Amino acid sequence: GVSRPLTMPRHWRRNVGRLVRLGLRDSGDLVGRIETADDTGVVLEIDCTARRLAYDAIGAARIQVEFRRTDEVEV
């Protein structure tokens, strides 16, 4: 479920396109959208900028519940 932490590469791949909050091992927290994920790391879109992170740099990570994504809102 949504409340379970992302701990394996397959968890990240399954959630591409979703919003995630994560803690970095060496500094604070980040919130971004998962763009891609492979066996070594993940690319997050953070404030319209792509940032690649290796899994070993990521602490706890959880999917954020979104009731309505801003890019899906009909005009």
All heavy atoms as a GROMACS GRO file, in nm:
protein
  592
    1GLY      N    1   0.078  -0.118   0.000
    1GLY     CA    2   0.000   0.000   0.000
    1GLY      C    3   0.083   0.126   0.000
    1GLY      O    4   0.206   0.124   0.003
    2VAL      N    5   0.013   0.235  -0.001
    2VAL     CA    6   0.075   0.367  -0.006
    2VAL      C    7   0.160   0.396   0.117
    2VAL      O    8   0.260   0.464   0.109
    2VAL     CB    9  -0.035   0.474  -0.023
    2VAL    CG1   10   0.007   0.609   0.021
    2VAL    CG2   11  -0.080   0.477  -0.167
    3SER      N   12   0.122   0.345   0.232
    3SER     CA   13   0.194   0.377   0.355
    3SER      C   14   0.324   0.299   0.372
    3SER      O   15   0.404   0.332   0.458
    3SER     CB   16   0.104   0.352   0.475
    3SER     OG   17   0.070   0.215   0.483
    4ARG      N   18   0.348   0.200   0.288
    4ARG     CA   19   0.470   0.120   0.300
    4ARG      C   20   0.589   0.194   0.239
    4ARG      O   21   0.576   0.260   0.136
    4ARG     CB   22   0.452  -0.014   0.229
    4ARG     CG   23   0.343  -0.097   0.297
    4ARG     CD   24   0.315  -0.223   0.227
    4ARG     NE   25   0.432  -0.310   0.235
    4ARG     CZ   26   0.446  -0.418   0.161
    4ARG    NH1   27   0.352  -0.453   0.077
    4ARG    NH2   28   0.554  -0.491   0.173
    5PRO      N   29   0.705   0.187   0.302
    5PRO     CA   30   0.822   0.258   0.249
    5PRO      C   31   0.874   0.195   0.119
    5PRO      O   32   0.856   0.075   0.095
    5PRO     CB   33   0.926   0.244   0.360
    5PRO     CG   34   0.884   0.124   0.438
    5PRO     CD   35   0.734   0.116   0.426
    6LEU      N   36   0.936   0.278   0.037
    6LEU     CA   37   0.999   0.230  -0.086
    6LEU      C   38   1.139   0.182  -0.048
    6LEU      O   39   1.224   0.262  -0.010
    6LEU     CB   40   1.007   0.343  -0.190
    6LEU     CG   41   0.874   0.408  -0.226
    6LEU    CD1   42   0.898   0.522  -0.323
    6LEU    CD2   43   0.778   0.308  -0.284
    7THR      N   44   1.163   0.054  -0.057
    7THR     CA   45   1.290  -0.002  -0.012
    7THR      C   46   1.368  -0.075  -0.121
    7THR      O   47   1.487  -0.096  -0.106
    7THR     CB   48   1.268  -0.100   0.105
    7THR    OG1   49   1.178  -0.202   0.063
    7THR    CG2   50   1.210  -0.027   0.226
    8MET      N   51   1.301  -0.112  -0.230
    8MET     CA   52   1.367  -0.188  -0.335
    8MET      C   53   1.346  -0.119  -0.470
    8MET      O   54   1.245  -0.048  -0.487
    8MET     CB   55   1.309  -0.330  -0.340
    8MET     CG   56   1.323  -0.404  -0.209
    8MET     SD   57   1.246  -0.567  -0.217
    8MET     CE   58   1.370  -0.654  -0.309
    9PRO      N   59   1.436  -0.139  -0.566
    9PRO     CA   60   1.418  -0.077  -0.698
    9PRO      C   61   1.283  -0.107  -0.761
    9PRO      O   62   1.224  -0.019  -0.824
    9PRO     CB   63   1.533  -0.136  -0.780
    9PRO     CG   64   1.640  -0.164  -0.680
    9PRO     CD   65   1.565  -0.210  -0.557
   10ARG      N   66   1.229  -0.225  -0.744
   10ARG     CA   67   1.099  -0.258  -0.803
   10ARG      C   68   0.987  -0.172  -0.744
   10ARG      O   69   0.891  -0.140  -0.812
   10ARG     CB   70   1.068  -0.406  -0.792
   10ARG     CG   71   1.048  -0.454  -0.653
   10ARG     CD   72   1.034  -0.607  -0.650
   10ARG     NE   73   1.046  -0.656  -0.516
   10ARG     CZ   74   0.946  -0.712  -0.447
   10ARG    NH1   75   0.830  -0.730  -0.505
   10ARG    NH2   76   0.965  -0.753  -0.326
   11HIS      N   77   1.000  -0.133  -0.617
   11HIS     CA   78   0.900  -0.044  -0.557
   11HIS      C   79   0.901   0.092  -0.626
   11HIS      O   80   0.795   0.150  -0.651
   11HIS     CB   81   0.927  -0.024  -0.408
   11HIS     CG   82   0.922  -0.148  -0.328
   11HIS    ND1   83   0.985  -0.161  -0.206
   11HIS    CD2   84   0.863  -0.268  -0.352
   11HIS    CE1   85   0.964  -0.281  -0.157
   11HIS    NE2   86   0.890  -0.349  -0.245
   12TRP      N   87   1.021   0.142  -0.657
   12TRP     CA   88   1.034   0.271  -0.724
   12TRP      C   89   0.979   0.263  -0.866
   12TRP      O   90   0.908   0.353  -0.910
   12TRP     CB   91   1.180   0.315  -0.725
   12TRP     CG   92   1.230   0.353  -0.589
   12TRP    CD1   93   1.289   0.272  -0.497
   12TRP    CD2   94   1.224   0.483  -0.530
   12TRP    NE1   95   1.319   0.342  -0.385
   12TRP    CE2   96   1.282   0.472  -0.402
   12TRP    CE3   97   1.176   0.607  -0.572
   12TRP    CZ2   98   1.293   0.581  -0.317
   12TRP    CZ3   99   1.188   0.714  -0.487
   12TRP    CH2  100   1.246   0.701  -0.361
   13ARG      N  101   1.013   0.156  -0.938
   13ARG     CA  102   0.965   0.141  -1.076
   13ARG      C  103   0.812   0.134  -1.082
   13ARG      O  104   0.749   0.189  -1.171
   13ARG     CB  105   1.026   0.016  -1.140
   13ARG     CG  106   1.171   0.034  -1.180
   13ARG     CD  107   1.219  -0.081  -1.266
   13ARG     NE  108   1.223  -0.207  -1.194
   13ARG     CZ  109   1.328  -0.254  -1.128
   13ARG    NH1  110   1.439  -0.183  -1.123
   13ARG    NH2  111   1.323  -0.370  -1.067
   14ARG      N  112   0.753   0.065  -0.987
   14ARG     CA  113   0.607   0.051  -0.983
   14ARG      C  114   0.537   0.185  -0.958
   14ARG      O  115   0.420   0.201  -0.993
   14ARG     CB  116   0.571  -0.047  -0.872
   14ARG     CG  117   0.426  -0.082  -0.865
   14ARG     CD  118   0.398  -0.189  -0.761
   14ARG     NE  119   0.520  -0.252  -0.715
   14ARG     CZ  120   0.532  -0.322  -0.604
   14ARG    NH1  121   0.429  -0.340  -0.526
   14ARG    NH2  122   0.646  -0.376  -0.568
   15ASN      N  123   0.607   0.280  -0.899
   15ASN     CA  124   0.546   0.407  -0.862
   15ASN      C  125   0.592   0.525  -0.948
   15ASN      O  126   0.575   0.640  -0.908
   15ASN     CB  127   0.573   0.435  -0.714
   15ASN     CG  128   0.489   0.346  -0.626
   15ASN    OD1  129   0.369   0.365  -0.619
   15ASN    ND2  130   0.551   0.248  -0.565
   16VAL      N  131   0.646   0.499  -1.067
   16VAL     CA  132   0.685   0.607  -1.158
   16VAL      C  133   0.562   0.695  -1.183
   16VAL      O  134   0.452   0.645  -1.206
   16VAL     CB  135   0.742   0.550  -1.290
   16VAL    CG1  136   0.751   0.658  -1.397
   16VAL    CG2  137   0.878   0.488  -1.264
   17GLY      N  138   0.582   0.826  -1.176
   17GLY     CA  139   0.475   0.922  -1.196
   17GLY      C  140   0.411   0.969  -1.067
   17GLY      O  141   0.336   1.066  -1.066
   18ARG      N  142   0.441   0.905  -0.957
   18ARG     CA  143   0.379   0.942  -0.829
   18ARG      C  144   0.469   1.035  -0.749
   18ARG      O  145   0.590   1.039  -0.769
   18ARG     CB  146   0.349   0.817  -0.748
   18ARG     CG  147   0.255   0.730  -0.829
   18ARG     CD  148   0.174   0.632  -0.762
   18ARG     NE  149   0.092   0.680  -0.654
   18ARG     CZ  150   0.042   0.597  -0.564
   18ARG    NH1  151   0.066   0.469  -0.571
   18ARG    NH2  152  -0.033   0.642  -0.466
   19LEU      N  153   0.410   1.108  -0.657
   19LEU     CA  154   0.479   1.201  -0.571
   19LEU      C  155   0.537   1.125  -0.452
   19LEU      O  156   0.469   1.040  -0.394
   19LEU     CB  157   0.381   1.309  -0.523
   19LEU     CG  158   0.440   1.432  -0.457
   19LEU    CD1  159   0.526   1.510  -0.556
   19LEU    CD2  160   0.328   1.520  -0.403
   20VAL      N  161   0.662   1.157  -0.416
   20VAL     CA  162   0.728   1.086  -0.307
   20VAL      C  163   0.796   1.188  -0.215
   20VAL      O  164   0.844   1.291  -0.259
   20VAL     CB  165   0.830   0.984  -0.363
   20VAL    CG1  166   0.943   1.051  -0.437
   20VAL    CG2  167   0.887   0.896  -0.254
   21ARG      N  168   0.796   1.158  -0.086
   21ARG     CA  169   0.873   1.234   0.013
   21ARG      C  170   0.982   1.142   0.065
   21ARG      O  171   0.955   1.028   0.101
   21ARG     CB  172   0.784   1.279   0.128
   21ARG     CG  173   0.862   1.350   0.240
   21ARG     CD  174   0.774   1.392   0.354
   21ARG     NE  175   0.678   1.492   0.313
   21ARG     CZ  176   0.704   1.623   0.311
   21ARG    NH1  177   0.820   1.668   0.349
   21ARG    NH2  178   0.610   1.708   0.272
   22LEU      N  179   1.104   1.191   0.064
   22LEU     CA  180   1.214   1.108   0.108
   22LEU      C  181   1.314   1.188   0.190
   22LEU      O  182   1.323   1.309   0.179
   22LEU     CB  183   1.284   1.042  -0.012
   22LEU     CG  184   1.342   1.132  -0.120
   22LEU    CD1  185   1.484   1.169  -0.089
   22LEU    CD2  186   1.333   1.062  -0.252
   23GLY      N  187   1.386   1.116   0.271
   23GLY     CA  188   1.495   1.174   0.350
   23GLY      C  189   1.627   1.132   0.289
   23GLY      O  190   1.645   1.016   0.252
   24LEU      N  191   1.719   1.227   0.275
   24LEU     CA  192   1.853   1.195   0.228
   24LEU      C  193   1.939   1.156   0.347
   24LEU      O  194   1.926   1.213   0.455
   24LEU     CB  195   1.913   1.315   0.155
   24LEU     CG  196   1.838   1.360   0.030
   24LEU    CD1  197   1.901   1.486  -0.025
   24LEU    CD2  198   1.840   1.249  -0.074
   25ARG      N  199   2.028   1.062   0.329
   25ARG     CA  200   2.112   1.016   0.438
   25ARG      C  201   2.205   1.125   0.490
   25ARG      O  202   2.233   1.129   0.608
   25ARG     CB  203   2.194   0.894   0.395
   25ARG     CG  204   2.107   0.774   0.368
   25ARG     CD  205   2.192   0.648   0.358
   25ARG     NE  206   2.113   0.536   0.311
   25ARG     CZ  207   2.038   0.458   0.390
   25ARG    NH1  208   2.030   0.485   0.516
   25ARG    NH2  209   1.971   0.357   0.338
   26ASP      N  210   2.253   1.213   0.403
   26ASP     CA  211   2.350   1.315   0.445
   26ASP      C  212   2.290   1.454   0.468
   26ASP      O  213   2.359   1.543   0.516
   26ASP     CB  214   2.464   1.324   0.344
   26ASP     CG  215   2.416   1.366   0.206
   26ASP    OD1  216   2.295   1.374   0.184
   26ASP    OD2  217   2.501   1.393   0.121
   27SER      N  218   2.162   1.475   0.434
   27SER     CA  219   2.099   1.605   0.457
   27SER      C  220   1.948   1.589   0.463
   27SER      O  221   1.898   1.478   0.469
   27SER     CB  222   2.140   1.704   0.348
   27SER     OG  223   2.098   1.659   0.221
   28GLY      N  224   1.874   1.697   0.453
   28GLY     CA  225   1.730   1.704   0.476
   28GLY      C  226   1.640   1.619   0.390
   28GLY      O  227   1.680   1.518   0.333
   29ASP      N  228   1.516   1.664   0.381
   29ASP     CA  229   1.412   1.593   0.309
   29ASP      C  230   1.389   1.654   0.171
   29ASP      O  231   1.417   1.771   0.149
   29ASP     CB  232   1.279   1.601   0.385
   29ASP     CG  233   1.283   1.525   0.516
   29ASP    OD1  234   1.372   1.440   0.533
   29ASP    OD2  235   1.197   1.550   0.601
   30LEU      N  236   1.334   1.574   0.081
   30LEU     CA  237   1.296   1.618  -0.053
   30LEU      C  238   1.156   1.568  -0.084
   30LEU      O  239   1.115   1.462  -0.034
   30LEU     CB  240   1.390   1.561  -0.160
   30LEU     CG  241   1.533   1.609  -0.163
   30LEU    CD1  242   1.611   1.529  -0.268
   30LEU    CD2  243   1.539   1.756  -0.195
   31VAL      N  244   1.086   1.644  -0.167
   31VAL     CA  245   0.957   1.599  -0.221
   31VAL      C  246   0.966   1.616  -0.371
   31VAL      O  247   1.004   1.723  -0.420
   31VAL     CB  248   0.839   1.682  -0.166
   31VAL    CG1  249   0.710   1.640  -0.233
   31VAL    CG2  250   0.830   1.668  -0.016
   32GLY      N  251   0.937   1.511  -0.445
   32GLY     CA  252   0.943   1.518  -0.591
   32GLY      C  253   0.863   1.406  -0.655
   32GLY      O  254   0.817   1.314  -0.587
   33ARG      N  255   0.848   1.416  -0.785
   33ARG     CA  256   0.775   1.317  -0.862
   33ARG      C  257   0.875   1.220  -0.925
   33ARG      O  258   0.975   1.262  -0.981
   33ARG     CB  259   0.691   1.386  -0.969
   33ARG     CG  260   0.591   1.293  -1.032
   33ARG     CD  261   0.480   1.365  -1.104
   33ARG     NE  262   0.407   1.461  -1.022
   33ARG     CZ  263   0.310   1.431  -0.936
   33ARG    NH1  264   0.274   1.304  -0.920
   33ARG    NH2  265   0.248   1.524  -0.868
   34ILE      N  266   0.848   1.091  -0.917
   34ILE     CA  267   0.938   0.989  -0.972
   34ILE      C  268   0.925   0.990  -1.124
   34ILE      O  269   0.818   0.965  -1.178
   34ILE     CB  270   0.905   0.849  -0.917
   34ILE    CG1  271   0.911   0.849  -0.764
   34ILE    CG2  272   0.999   0.746  -0.976
   34ILE    CD1  273   0.855   0.722  -0.701
   35GLU      N  274   1.034   1.022  -1.194
   35GLU     CA  275   1.034   1.021  -1.341
   35GLU      C  276   1.074   0.885  -1.395
   35GLU      O  277   1.007   0.828  -1.479
   35GLU     CB  278   1.130   1.127  -1.395
   35GLU     CG  279   1.078   1.268  -1.382
   35GLU     CD  280   1.165   1.368  -1.454
   35GLU    OE1  281   1.275   1.332  -1.502
   35GLU    OE2  282   1.122   1.483  -1.464
   36THR      N  283   1.187   0.834  -1.348
   36THR     CA  284   1.235   0.702  -1.390
   36THR      C  285   1.305   0.635  -1.272
   36THR      O  286   1.347   0.702  -1.178
   36THR     CB  287   1.336   0.709  -1.507
   36THR    OG1  288   1.451   0.781  -1.466
   36THR    CG2  289   1.275   0.773  -1.630
   37ALA      N  290   1.317   0.504  -1.280
   37ALA     CA  291   1.388   0.428  -1.178
   37ALA      C  292   1.452   0.308  -1.244
   37ALA      O  293   1.394   0.247  -1.333
   37ALA     CB  294   1.291   0.384  -1.068
   38ASP      N  295   1.574   0.277  -1.202
   38ASP     CA  296   1.643   0.158  -1.253
   38ASP      C  297   1.705   0.085  -1.135
   38ASP      O  298   1.671   0.112  -1.020
   38ASP     CB  299   1.745   0.196  -1.361
   38ASP     CG  300   1.850   0.295  -1.313
   38ASP    OD1  301   1.882   0.298  -1.192
   38ASP    OD2  302   1.901   0.371  -1.397
   39ASP      N  303   1.798  -0.005  -1.161
   39ASP     CA  304   1.856  -0.086  -1.054
   39ASP      C  305   1.952  -0.010  -0.964
   39ASP      O  306   1.985  -0.057  -0.855
   39ASP     CB  307   1.927  -0.208  -1.112
   39ASP     CG  308   1.829  -0.309  -1.169
   39ASP    OD1  309   1.711  -0.308  -1.125
   39ASP    OD2  310   1.868  -0.386  -1.257
   40THR      N  311   2.000   0.108  -1.006
   40THR     CA  312   2.099   0.181  -0.926
   40THR      C  313   2.046   0.308  -0.862
   40THR      O  314   2.103   0.357  -0.766
   40THR     CB  315   2.221   0.218  -1.012
   40THR    OG1  316   2.178   0.302  -1.120
   40THR    CG2  317   2.290   0.095  -1.065
   41GLY      N  318   1.938   0.364  -0.916
   41GLY     CA  319   1.886   0.488  -0.860
   41GLY      C  320   1.759   0.534  -0.926
   41GLY      O  321   1.699   0.462  -1.006
   42VAL      N  322   1.720   0.656  -0.891
   42VAL     CA  323   1.593   0.712  -0.933
   42VAL      C  324   1.615   0.855  -0.980
   42VAL      O  325   1.706   0.923  -0.934
   42VAL     CB  326   1.492   0.706  -0.816
   42VAL    CG1  327   1.538   0.786  -0.697
   42VAL    CG2  328   1.355   0.748  -0.857
   43VAL      N  329   1.532   0.899  -1.076
   43VAL     CA  330   1.532   1.038  -1.120
   43VAL      C  331   1.402   1.099  -1.071
   43VAL      O  332   1.293   1.048  -1.100
   43VAL     CB  333   1.543   1.052  -1.273
   43VAL    CG1  334   1.532   1.198  -1.315
   43VAL    CG2  335   1.673   0.992  -1.321
   44LEU      N  336   1.415   1.208  -0.994
   44LEU     CA  337   1.299   1.278  -0.942
   44LEU      C  338   1.287   1.413  -1.010
   44LEU      O  339   1.388   1.479  -1.036
   44LEU     CB  340   1.313   1.303  -0.791
   44LEU     CG  341   1.320   1.183  -0.700
   44LEU    CD1  342   1.335   1.229  -0.556
   44LEU    CD2  343   1.196   1.097  -0.714
   45GLU      N  344   1.164   1.456  -1.034
   45GLU     CA  345   1.139   1.592  -1.080
   45GLU      C  346   1.108   1.674  -0.955
   45GLU      O  347   1.010   1.650  -0.885
   45GLU     CB  348   1.020   1.599  -1.175
   45GLU     CG  349   0.991   1.741  -1.218
   45GLU     CD  350   0.863   1.752  -1.295
   45GLU    OE1  351   0.821   1.652  -1.358
   45GLU    OE2  352   0.802   1.859  -1.291
   46ILE      N  353   1.198   1.769  -0.926
   46ILE     CA  354   1.184   1.855  -0.809
   46ILE      C  355   1.185   1.998  -0.858
   46ILE      O  356   1.286   2.045  -0.914
   46ILE     CB  357   1.300   1.832  -0.709
   46ILE    CG1  358   1.305   1.685  -0.669
   46ILE    CG2  359   1.284   1.924  -0.589
   46ILE    CD1  360   1.428   1.647  -0.592
   47ASP      N  361   1.074   2.069  -0.842
   47ASP     CA  362   1.062   2.208  -0.888
   47ASP      C  363   1.101   2.223  -1.034
   47ASP      O  364   1.182   2.308  -1.070
   47ASP     CB  365   1.146   2.302  -0.800
   47ASP     CG  366   1.097   2.305  -0.657
   47ASP    OD1  367   0.975   2.292  -0.636
   47ASP    OD2  368   1.181   2.319  -0.566
   48CYS      N  369   1.046   2.137  -1.119
   48CYS     CA  370   1.068   2.138  -1.265
   48CYS      C  371   1.212   2.108  -1.305
   48CYS      O  372   1.254   2.140  -1.417
   48CYS     CB  373   1.024   2.271  -1.325
   48CYS     SG  374   0.848   2.304  -1.301
   49THR      N  375   1.290   2.048  -1.217
   49THR     CA  376   1.428   2.010  -1.246
   49THR      C  377   1.447   1.862  -1.215
   49THR      O  378   1.405   1.815  -1.110
   49THR     CB  379   1.526   2.092  -1.158
   49THR    OG1  380   1.503   2.230  -1.180
   49THR    CG2  381   1.670   2.058  -1.190
   50ALA      N  382   1.509   1.789  -1.307
   50ALA     CA  383   1.536   1.647  -1.286
   50ALA      C  384   1.660   1.632  -1.198
   50ALA      O  385   1.762   1.698  -1.220
   50ALA     CB  386   1.557   1.577  -1.419
   51ARG      N  387   1.650   1.545  -1.099
   51ARG     CA  388   1.764   1.518  -1.010
   51ARG      C  389   1.776   1.367  -0.991
   51ARG      O  390   1.680   1.301  -0.952
   51ARG     CB  391   1.741   1.587  -0.876
   51ARG     CG  392   1.853   1.562  -0.779
   51ARG     CD  393   1.842   1.649  -0.659
   51ARG     NE  394   1.946   1.615  -0.563
   51ARG     CZ  395   1.953   1.663  -0.442
   51ARG    NH1  396   1.863   1.750  -0.401
   51ARG    NH2  397   2.049   1.626  -0.360
   52ARG      N  398   1.895   1.315  -1.021
   52ARG     CA  399   1.920   1.172  -1.006
   52ARG      C  400   1.978   1.145  -0.868
   52ARG      O  401   2.069   1.214  -0.823
   52ARG     CB  402   2.016   1.122  -1.112
   52ARG     CG  403   2.047   0.974  -1.096
   52ARG     CD  404   2.083   0.907  -1.225
   52ARG     NE  405   2.114   0.768  -1.206
   52ARG     CZ  406   2.024   0.670  -1.205
   52ARG    NH1  407   1.898   0.696  -1.222
   52ARG    NH2  408   2.061   0.544  -1.189
   53LEU      N  409   1.923   1.044  -0.803
   53LEU     CA  410   1.971   1.003  -0.672
   53LEU      C  411   1.998   0.853  -0.673
   53LEU      O  412   1.918   0.775  -0.724
   53LEU     CB  413   1.865   1.032  -0.565
   53LEU     CG  414   1.827   1.178  -0.544
   53LEU    CD1  415   1.703   1.186  -0.457
   53LEU    CD2  416   1.941   1.253  -0.481
   54ALA      N  417   2.111   0.815  -0.615
   54ALA     CA  418   2.141   0.673  -0.598
   54ALA      C  419   2.063   0.622  -0.477
   54ALA      O  420   2.039   0.696  -0.382
   54ALA     CB  421   2.291   0.654  -0.576
   55TYR      N  422   2.022   0.497  -0.481
   55TYR     CA  423   1.945   0.441  -0.371
   55TYR      C  424   2.019   0.447  -0.239
   55TYR      O  425   1.958   0.468  -0.134
   55TYR     CB  426   1.903   0.296  -0.400
   55TYR     CG  427   1.805   0.284  -0.514
   55TYR    CD1  428   1.831   0.200  -0.622
   55TYR    CD2  429   1.686   0.356  -0.515
   55TYR    CE1  430   1.741   0.187  -0.726
   55TYR    CE2  431   1.596   0.345  -0.619
   55TYR     CZ  432   1.624   0.260  -0.724
   55TYR     OH  433   1.534   0.249  -0.828
   56ASP      N  434   2.151   0.433  -0.241
   56ASP     CA  435   2.226   0.435  -0.115
   56ASP      C  436   2.232   0.575  -0.052
   56ASP      O  437   2.272   0.588   0.062
   56ASP     CB  438   2.365   0.374  -0.131
   56ASP     CG  439   2.452   0.447  -0.233
   56ASP    OD1  440   2.406   0.545  -0.293
   56ASP    OD2  441   2.567   0.402  -0.251
   57ALA      N  442   2.193   0.679  -0.124
   57ALA     CA  443   2.188   0.815  -0.069
   57ALA      C  444   2.052   0.847  -0.008
   57ALA      O  445   2.034   0.949   0.057
   57ALA     CB  446   2.220   0.917  -0.178
   58ILE      N  447   1.956   0.757  -0.028
   58ILE     CA  448   1.819   0.780   0.017
   58ILE      C  449   1.793   0.702   0.146
   58ILE      O  450   1.823   0.584   0.155
   58ILE     CB  451   1.719   0.734  -0.091
   58ILE    CG1  452   1.740   0.814  -0.219
   58ILE    CG2  453   1.575   0.749  -0.041
   58ILE    CD1  454   1.659   0.763  -0.337
   59GLY      N  455   1.736   0.772   0.244
   59GLY     CA  456   1.692   0.707   0.367
   59GLY      C  457   1.550   0.657   0.348
   59GLY      O  458   1.520   0.588   0.252
   60ALA      N  459   1.461   0.696   0.436
   60ALA     CA  460   1.321   0.656   0.428
   60ALA      C  461   1.250   0.730   0.316
   60ALA      O  462   1.271   0.849   0.296
   60ALA     CB  463   1.251   0.684   0.560
   61ALA      N  464   1.165   0.660   0.240
   61ALA     CA  465   1.089   0.720   0.131
   61ALA      C  466   0.948   0.663   0.131
   61ALA      O  467   0.929   0.542   0.142
   61ALA     CB  468   1.158   0.692  -0.002
   62ARG      N  469   0.851   0.753   0.115
   62ARG     CA  470   0.711   0.711   0.112
   62ARG      C  471   0.636   0.789   0.006
   62ARG      O  472   0.659   0.907  -0.016
   62ARG     CB  473   0.643   0.736   0.246
   62ARG     CG  474   0.697   0.649   0.356
   62ARG     CD  475   0.611   0.661   0.480
   62ARG     NE  476   0.672   0.592   0.592
   62ARG     CZ  477   0.662   0.462   0.618
   62ARG    NH1  478   0.594   0.386   0.538
   62ARG    NH2  479   0.720   0.408   0.722
   63ILE      N  480   0.542   0.722  -0.059
   63ILE     CA  481   0.454   0.784  -0.158
   63ILE      C  482   0.361   0.881  -0.085
   63ILE      O  483   0.311   0.850   0.024
   63ILE     CB  484   0.372   0.677  -0.233
   63ILE    CG1  485   0.464   0.588  -0.315
   63ILE    CG2  486   0.264   0.740  -0.321
   63ILE    CD1  487   0.543   0.661  -0.421
   64GLN      N  488   0.337   0.996  -0.145
   64GLN     CA  489   0.244   1.095  -0.091
   64GLN      C  490   0.108   1.077  -0.157
   64GLN      O  491   0.099   1.064  -0.278
   64GLN     CB  492   0.296   1.237  -0.116
   64GLN     CG  493   0.430   1.264  -0.050
   64GLN     CD  494   0.420   1.253   0.101
   64GLN    OE1  495   0.357   1.335   0.165
   64GLN    NE2  496   0.479   1.149   0.158
   65VAL      N  497   0.005   1.079  -0.078
   65VAL     CA  498  -0.130   1.063  -0.129
   65VAL      C  499  -0.172   1.193  -0.196
   65VAL      O  500  -0.158   1.300  -0.139
   65VAL     CB  501  -0.229   1.027  -0.015
   65VAL    CG1  502  -0.371   1.022  -0.068
   65VAL    CG2  503  -0.189   0.896   0.048
   66GLU      N  504  -0.221   1.182  -0.319
   66GLU     CA  505  -0.271   1.297  -0.394
   66GLU      C  506  -0.415   1.269  -0.432
   66GLU      O  507  -0.443   1.172  -0.500
   66GLU     CB  508  -0.189   1.317  -0.522
   66GLU     CG  509  -0.045   1.354  -0.500
   66GLU     CD  510   0.026   1.370  -0.632
   66GLU    OE1  511   0.065   1.266  -0.689
   66GLU    OE2  512   0.039   1.485  -0.677
   67PHE      N  513  -0.504   1.356  -0.391
   67PHE     CA  514  -0.643   1.338  -0.429
   67PHE      C  515  -0.671   1.393  -0.567
   67PHE      O  516  -0.758   1.349  -0.636
   67PHE     CB  517  -0.734   1.404  -0.325
   67PHE     CG  518  -0.727   1.332  -0.193
   67PHE    CD1  519  -0.658   1.388  -0.087
   67PHE    CD2  520  -0.787   1.209  -0.177
   67PHE    CE1  521  -0.651   1.322   0.035
   67PHE    CE2  522  -0.780   1.142  -0.056
   67PHE     CZ  523  -0.710   1.199   0.050
   68ARG      N  524  -0.592   1.493  -0.608
   68ARG     CA  525  -0.609   1.549  -0.741
   68ARG      C  526  -0.475   1.608  -0.784
   68ARG      O  527  -0.427   1.704  -0.727
   68ARG     CB  528  -0.714   1.658  -0.739
   68ARG     CG  529  -0.738   1.718  -0.875
   68ARG     CD  530  -0.846   1.820  -0.866
   68ARG     NE  531  -0.947   1.784  -0.964
   68ARG     CZ  532  -1.053   1.855  -0.987
   68ARG    NH1  533  -1.077   1.962  -0.919
   68ARG    NH2  534  -1.138   1.818  -1.079
   69ARG      N  535  -0.415   1.547  -0.886
   69ARG     CA  536  -0.289   1.598  -0.941
   69ARG      C  537  -0.314   1.723  -1.022
   69ARG      O  538  -0.409   1.730  -1.098
   69ARG     CB  539  -0.223   1.492  -1.030
   69ARG     CG  540  -0.161   1.382  -0.949
   69ARG     CD  541  -0.094   1.280  -1.033
   69ARG     NE  542  -0.004   1.337  -1.132
   69ARG     CZ  543   0.072   1.264  -1.210
   69ARG    NH1  544   0.069   1.134  -1.201
   69ARG    NH2  545   0.149   1.321  -1.299
   70THR      N  546  -0.227   1.820  -1.008
   70THR     CA  547  -0.245   1.947  -1.078
   70THR      C  548  -0.233   1.932  -1.230
   70THR      O  549  -0.296   2.005  -1.304
   70THR     CB  550  -0.144   2.052  -1.031
   70THR    OG1  551  -0.012   2.000  -1.047
   70THR    CG2  552  -0.169   2.088  -0.886
   71ASP      N  553  -0.156   1.835  -1.279
   71ASP     CA  554  -0.143   1.816  -1.423
   71ASP      C  555  -0.260   1.738  -1.482
   71ASP      O  556  -0.272   1.723  -1.602
   71ASP     CB  557  -0.010   1.750  -1.460
   71ASP     CG  558   0.008   1.612  -1.398
   71ASP    OD1  559  -0.064   1.581  -1.301
   71ASP    OD2  560   0.095   1.539  -1.444
   72GLU      N  561  -0.352   1.687  -1.398
   72GLU     CA  562  -0.469   1.616  -1.447
   72GLU      C  563  -0.596   1.700  -1.438
   72GLU      O  564  -0.702   1.655  -1.479
   72GLU     CB  565  -0.489   1.488  -1.365
   72GLU     CG  566  -0.382   1.384  -1.388
   72GLU     CD  567  -0.405   1.260  -1.305
   72GLU    OE1  568  -0.492   1.263  -1.214
   72GLU    OE2  569  -0.338   1.161  -1.327
   73VAL      N  570  -0.586   1.820  -1.387
   73VAL     CA  571  -0.704   1.905  -1.372
   73VAL      C  572  -0.749   1.953  -1.509
   73VAL      O  573  -0.671   2.002  -1.588
   73VAL     CB  574  -0.673   2.026  -1.281
   73VAL    CG1  575  -0.792   2.120  -1.276
   73VAL    CG2  576  -0.636   1.979  -1.142
   74GLU      N  577  -0.878   1.935  -1.537
   74GLU     CA  578  -0.932   1.980  -1.667
   74GLU      C  579  -0.960   2.129  -1.660
   74GLU      O  580  -1.011   2.179  -1.560
   74GLU     CB  581  -1.061   1.904  -1.699
   74GLU     CG  582  -1.036   1.758  -1.728
   74GLU     CD  583  -1.163   1.688  -1.767
   74GLU    OE1  584  -1.254   1.754  -1.820
   74GLU    OE2  585  -1.170   1.569  -1.743
   75VAL      N  586  -0.930   2.198  -1.768
   75VAL     CA  587  -0.954   2.341  -1.773
   75VAL      C  588  -1.092   2.369  -1.826
   75VAL      O  589  -1.147   2.308  -1.908
   75VAL     CB  590  -0.848   2.410  -1.863
   75VAL    CG1  591  -0.877   2.558  -1.872
   75VAL    CG2  592  -0.712   2.382  -1.807
   0.00000   0.00000   0.00000
